[in-house]
Amino acid sequence: MLETIILWLIIAAAAVYSGRNIYRTLSGRTKGCGCGCDCGEERTSPHLQQELPSLKDKKDKPGK
């Protein structure tokens, strides 16, 4: 009986935590860059700012 109550409390806590994170993500209530650095500013993380190589240039060149 006690094990069942503990199990349901753990499941409920996980559901509340997941629901809160989904709600905050969809509503835009989170602040910061999302990298876990507690920057407090709206900005993207540095690895997302890198340019991707252009695929158009590779299509125009003859392949080897």
C-alpha positions in Angstrom: 0.0 0.0 0.0 2.7 2.5 1.0 4.7 1.6 -2.1 1.7 2.3 -4.3 1.3 5.8 -2.8 5.0 6.6 -3.2 4.8 5.4 -6.8 1.8 7.6 -7.6 3.5 10.6 -5.9 6.6 10.2 -8.1 4.4 9.9 -11.2 2.4 13.0 -10.3 5.6 15.0 -9.6 7.0 14.0 -12.9 3.8 14.9 -14.7 3.6 18.3 -13.0 7.3 19.0 -13.8 6.9 17.9 -17.5 3.6 19.9 -17.9 5.2 23.0 -16.4 8.2 22.8 -18.8 5.9 22.3 -21.8 3.7 25.2 -20.8 6.7 27.5 -20.3 8.1 26.5 -23.6 4.9 27.0 -25.6 3.9 30.2 -23.8 7.4 31.8 -24.1 7.7 32.4 -20.4 11.3 31.3 -20.2 14.0 34.0 -20.1 17.6 33.7 -21.1 19.5 32.0 -23.9 18.5 28.5 -23.0 22.0 27.3 -22.4 21.7 27.0 -18.6 24.2 29.8 -18.0 21.6 32.1 -16.2 22.4 35.0 -18.6 18.9 36.6 -18.2 18.9 38.1 -21.6 17.1 37.1 -24.8 19.7 35.8 -27.2 20.6 32.7 -29.0 23.4 30.5 -27.9 26.7 30.9 -29.8 26.6 27.5 -31.5 23.3 28.4 -33.1 24.7 31.5 -34.6 27.2 29.7 -36.8 26.5 29.7 -40.5 25.8 26.4 -42.2 27.7 25.6 -45.3 25.8 26.4 -48.5 24.5 23.4 -50.3 23.8 25.4 -53.4 27.6 25.8 -54.0 28.1 22.0 -53.9 25.3 21.3 -56.4 26.8 23.7 -59.0 30.3 22.0 -58.9 30.8 18.7 -60.7 31.1 15.8 -58.3 34.1 13.6 -57.9 
